[in-house]
Amino acid sequence: MKSVTRSLRILEAVARHQPVTVGELTKLFGLPKSTVQRTLVTLAEAGWLRANRRDTTRWEIGARVLAVRPAALQGSSLLTAAHEPMVRLRDALNETIHLSVPDALHCMIVVDRVDCDHPVRTFHTIGDTSPLHATAAGRAVLAHLPKQDIDEFSTGALEGYGEQTITDPAELRAELLRVRARGYSVNYNQYRPDVCAVAAPVLDSDGTPLAAVAASMPDSRFDPARTEELGRLVMDTASQITARHLG
């Protein structure tokens, strides 16, 4: 039990001070460096921690923590504000509606979903994570971040998930300008094969993106001629969520 307690305390310390080095944690706890390193590696293997993408000598919270975090959001003001507008959007389109929140510049996390009644539909488990640059929800959020955050994110090559994924940083920055100008983002099979989505950001009072609401559907039901219509509907839903949340 002593080792479990130590692991939990180190996990909590990483959450408070991330991204943090082994040396910093060693000083904080007064433990041997080898003990701290071993604990960090164990937690990383279990998915609770990960190396920082820009500095691999520093540690931060991993995907497993992010996946369980949505459970703590149930009943939060954001989810409460979002649910009814999401249901109305689902009823209008009969497609799956997702609400996702950003984890800094790492990923988007699905925190709520309203299903359609089609036998073939898109599906993300609550807690699923997805890349910012390859999804409609992610680009809707990225487009409303400060320029320095966009520049930091788009430094270097971006991971490709298919032929349609934007992997060139300059191309991504140009797309984000278009997203910000029109108010919504579109995903044409850029993350999962044969899945399309349209998303808009849910903004705080100062314009900070808190989340993104997305309507997603199989490629077989996506009609490019309706893109603007879908964009307006999703933007209207996002505006309703913002108004209810700030209420």
Buried (B, 14 or more C-beta within 10 A) or exposed (E): EEEEEBBEBBBEBBBEBBBBBBEBBBEBBEBEEEBBBEBBEBBBEEEBBBBBEEEEEBBBBBBBBBBEBBEEBEEBEBBEBBBBBBEBBBEBBEBBBBBBBBBEBBBBBBBBBBEBEEEEBBEBEBBBBBBBBBBBBBBBBBBBBEEEEBEEBBEEEBEEBEEEBBEEBEEBBEBBEEBBEBBBBBBEBBBBEEBBBBBBBBBBEEEEBBBBBBBBBBEEBBEEEEBEEBBBBBBBBBBBBBEBBEE
